[in-house]
Amino acid sequence: MSVRPFHLTRPRSVAEAVGVLARDPGAAAIAGGTDLITLARDGIAAPSRLVDLGGLGLDRIEWRPDGTVRIGALCRNAVDDARLRAEFPVITEALRSGASPQIRNMATFGGNLLQRVRCPYFRQPEFACNRRAPGSGCAAADGDGSRQAIFGASPACIAVHPSDLAVALRAMDAVVLVAGPSGSRRIPLDELHLLPGDTPHRETSLGRAEVITAIEIPPRPFGRRSHYLKFRDRASFAFALVSAAVAVELQGGVVRSARIALGGVAAKPWRGPAAEAALTGRRFAAAAIAAAADAAVAGAAPRPDNAYKVELVRRVVRRALSELEQR
Ligand SMILES: Cc1cc2nc3c(=O)[nH]c(=O)nc-3n(C[C@H](O)[C@H](O)[C@H](O)COP(=O)(O)OP(=O)(O)OC[C@H]3O[C@@H](n4cnc5c(N)ncnc54)[C@H](O)[C@@H]3O)c2cc1C
C-alpha cells in the first residue's frame, strides 16, 4: 500500500499546532514519524494533514533545582544525558532496549508513549479489530493470543501496549504535560493509557487536539537504584514479551520504598503494588525478592496460549531485582 496524499503544516508555536489540530478533524500530529508513517503506509491511519511538531523547541531536557527533570516531548529516544543516566538509570536502559539505533534516532518521547499497539490483527486491516474499527470484533480473541495481555484485558480487546519507555516512566511516577484547546494540564502517566473495557478505540486520556509537550519526573528516592529488564524473542529489535522496571530505596539494607512496573502484559504499563508491598520493610535479599516475584502475578488472568507469561513475569521480576541487588 502507499501513503495517501496529505497536507503538511509546520506550525511555529505549540498554540498554532493545537489550533490547526482543533480546526481540522483529519489532522494528526507527527513527531519522528516512525509509527505514524508505517500505519499510514499500511492503511491503518489516513491523516489528511500532518502537523509537524519538530521545530517547536520541545526537544530539551531541563533540570530544576529540586531535582525534577522535564524532558521535552520531541527529545529523541537516542538521548544520551549523563545526569538522566545517573538519576534514573531505568529510563536510559528502557530506551536502549527498544527498536534499533536508527529508529531511536528518529523516535521521540511523546511519540513513543502514543505509539499504537503491535497486535498483528490491529496492524492488518483485513482482520476484525475493535480498536481500529469499533464494533467490528476482536480477531485476536479467537486467534493467536500468545503475545497478548494477562492483566486488564476485556472481551473487546486483548492487546498489550508496546512501549518500553512508558513502563520505566510509570515506575518513576512520571507526569505528562499536555497543551490543548482549553489550555495546559498534567496527566499522571498511570492515567494516560486506558484499559480497553468495551471502548478499546479510546486508547489514551488525551482529548482531541491535545499535544504532549513534555514529560516530568519528580525527584524519586529510588531513582538512582533502578533497573529495566526486557525479555523478548531475540536480543534486539523486538518488542517485550514481558519486561520489568524495578526500583528500590534502601536504608541499612532494608527496603524503605519500591516500585515495580511491568511491560508486555497489559494495554498500559502495569504497576505491581502487591510486589512492592512484598519488598517493603524487608532486607533486600533473595527471600524478599522471591516473595515480590510471586506477588507480581497477583490478579493475572491468562489465556491458555499466553499462560507462559505468568511464569515469565515471576522470572523477569526476580532477575531484575536480583541484578539490582548485585549492583
Ligand atoms: C521496527 C521497530 C521496532 C520497534 N521496537 C520498539 C521497542 O522495542 N520498544 C519500544 O518502546 N518501541 C519500539 N518501536 C516503536 C518506536 O519506538 C516508536 O515508533 C516511536 O517511539 C514513535 O515515536 P515517533 O516520534 O516516531 O512517533 P510518530 O510516529 O511521529 O507518532 C506516533 C503517534 O503519536 C502521536 N504523537 C507523536 N508525538 C506527539 C505529541 N508530542 N503529542 C501528541 N501526539 C503525538 C502521533 O500523532 C501518532 O499518533 C519500534 C518501532 C519500529 C518501527
The ligand as an SDF file (V2000), in Angstrom:
LIG
                    3D

 53 58  0  0  0  0  0  0  0  0999 V2000
   10.9490   -1.9340   13.7950 C   0  0  0  0  0  0  0  0  0  0  0  0
   10.5300   -1.1900   15.0280 C   0  0  0  0  0  0  0  0  0  0  0  0
   10.8690   -1.6960   16.2630 C   0  0  0  0  0  0  0  0  0  0  0  0
   10.4600   -1.0490   17.4260 C   0  0  0  0  0  0  0  0  0  0  0  0
   10.7920   -1.5500   18.6470 N   0  0  0  0  0  0  0  0  0  0  0  0
   10.3860   -0.9190   19.7750 C   0  0  0  0  0  0  0  0  0  0  0  0
   10.6720   -1.4400   21.0570 C   0  0  0  0  0  0  0  0  0  0  0  0
   11.3110   -2.4690   21.2020 O   0  0  0  0  0  0  0  0  0  0  0  0
   10.2410   -0.7350   22.1330 N   0  0  0  0  0  0  0  0  0  0  0  0
    9.5270    0.4160   22.0230 C   0  0  0  0  0  0  0  0  0  0  0  0
    9.1570    1.0160   23.0300 O   0  0  0  0  0  0  0  0  0  0  0  0
    9.2180    0.9130   20.8220 N   0  0  0  0  0  0  0  0  0  0  0  0
    9.6330    0.2800   19.7120 C   0  0  0  0  0  0  0  0  0  0  0  0
    9.3050    0.7750   18.4820 N   0  0  0  0  0  0  0  0  0  0  0  0
    8.3930    1.9040   18.4050 C   0  0  0  0  0  0  0  0  0  0  0  0
    9.1100    3.1960   18.2830 C   0  0  0  0  0  0  0  0  0  0  0  0
    9.8290    3.4550   19.4480 O   0  0  0  0  0  0  0  0  0  0  0  0
    8.0020    4.2170   18.0530 C   0  0  0  0  0  0  0  0  0  0  0  0
    7.5980    4.0610   16.7070 O   0  0  0  0  0  0  0  0  0  0  0  0
    8.4470    5.6250   18.2950 C   0  0  0  0  0  0  0  0  0  0  0  0
    8.8610    5.8010   19.6210 O   0  0  0  0  0  0  0  0  0  0  0  0
    7.3200    6.5880   17.9850 C   0  0  0  0  0  0  0  0  0  0  0  0
    7.8310    7.8940   18.1150 O   0  0  0  0  0  0  0  0  0  0  0  0
    7.7280    8.9000   16.9130 P   0  0  0  0  0  0  0  0  0  0  0  0
    8.2530   10.1980   17.3880 O   0  0  0  0  0  0  0  0  0  0  0  0
    8.3330    8.3670   15.6600 O   0  0  0  0  0  0  0  0  0  0  0  0
    6.1440    8.9590   16.7690 O   0  0  0  0  0  0  0  0  0  0  0  0
    5.2450    9.2610   15.4980 P   0  0  0  0  0  0  0  0  0  0  0  0
    5.2460    8.0810   14.6030 O   0  0  0  0  0  0  0  0  0  0  0  0
    5.5770   10.5810   14.9120 O   0  0  0  0  0  0  0  0  0  0  0  0
    3.8180    9.4010   16.2090 O   0  0  0  0  0  0  0  0  0  0  0  0
    3.2160    8.3130   16.8600 C   0  0  0  0  0  0  0  0  0  0  0  0
    1.8340    8.7460   17.3530 C   0  0  0  0  0  0  0  0  0  0  0  0
    1.9570    9.7050   18.3680 O   0  0  0  0  0  0  0  0  0  0  0  0
    1.3400   10.9380   18.0010 C   0  0  0  0  0  0  0  0  0  0  0  0
    2.2490   11.9580   18.5250 N   0  0  0  0  0  0  0  0  0  0  0  0
    3.6060   11.9720   18.4010 C   0  0  0  0  0  0  0  0  0  0  0  0
    4.1180   12.9290   19.1780 N   0  0  0  0  0  0  0  0  0  0  0  0
    3.0820   13.5510   19.7840 C   0  0  0  0  0  0  0  0  0  0  0  0
    2.9780   14.6170   20.7260 C   0  0  0  0  0  0  0  0  0  0  0  0
    4.0690   15.2330   21.2260 N   0  0  0  0  0  0  0  0  0  0  0  0
    1.7520   14.9830   21.1390 N   0  0  0  0  0  0  0  0  0  0  0  0
    0.6420   14.3520   20.6570 C   0  0  0  0  0  0  0  0  0  0  0  0
    0.6730   13.3340   19.7680 N   0  0  0  0  0  0  0  0  0  0  0  0
    1.8930   12.9310   19.3450 C   0  0  0  0  0  0  0  0  0  0  0  0
    1.1800   10.8900   16.5160 C   0  0  0  0  0  0  0  0  0  0  0  0
    0.0690   11.6350   16.0710 O   0  0  0  0  0  0  0  0  0  0  0  0
    0.9830    9.4000   16.2790 C   0  0  0  0  0  0  0  0  0  0  0  0
   -0.3510    9.0620   16.5430 O   0  0  0  0  0  0  0  0  0  0  0  0
    9.7160    0.1560   17.3160 C   0  0  0  0  0  0  0  0  0  0  0  0
    9.3990    0.6700   16.0630 C   0  0  0  0  0  0  0  0  0  0  0  0
    9.7790    0.0130   14.9350 C   0  0  0  0  0  0  0  0  0  0  0  0
    9.3990    0.5880   13.5950 C   0  0  0  0  0  0  0  0  0  0  0  0
  1  2  1  0
  2  3  1  0
  2 52  2  0
  3  4  2  0
  4  5  1  0
  4 50  1  0
  5  6  2  0
  6  7  1  0
  6 13  1  0
  7  8  2  0
  7  9  1  0
  9 10  1  0
 10 11  2  0
 10 12  1  0
 12 13  2  0
 13 14  1  0
 14 15  1  0
 14 50  1  0
 15 16  1  0
 16 17  1  0
 16 18  1  0
 18 19  1  0
 18 20  1  0
 20 21  1  0
 20 22  1  0
 22 23  1  0
 23 24  1  0
 24 25  2  0
 24 26  1  0
 24 27  1  0
 27 28  1  0
 28 29  2  0
 28 30  1  0
 28 31  1  0
 31 32  1  0
 32 33  1  0
 33 34  1  0
 33 48  1  0
 34 35  1  0
 35 36  1  0
 35 46  1  0
 36 37  1  0
 36 45  1  0
 37 38  2  0
 38 39  1  0
 39 40  1  0
 39 45  2  0
 40 41  1  0
 40 42  2  0
 42 43  1  0
 43 44  2  0
 44 45  1  0
 46 47  1  0
 46 48  1  0
 48 49  1  0
 50 51  2  0
 51 52  1  0
 52 53  1  0
M  END
$$$$
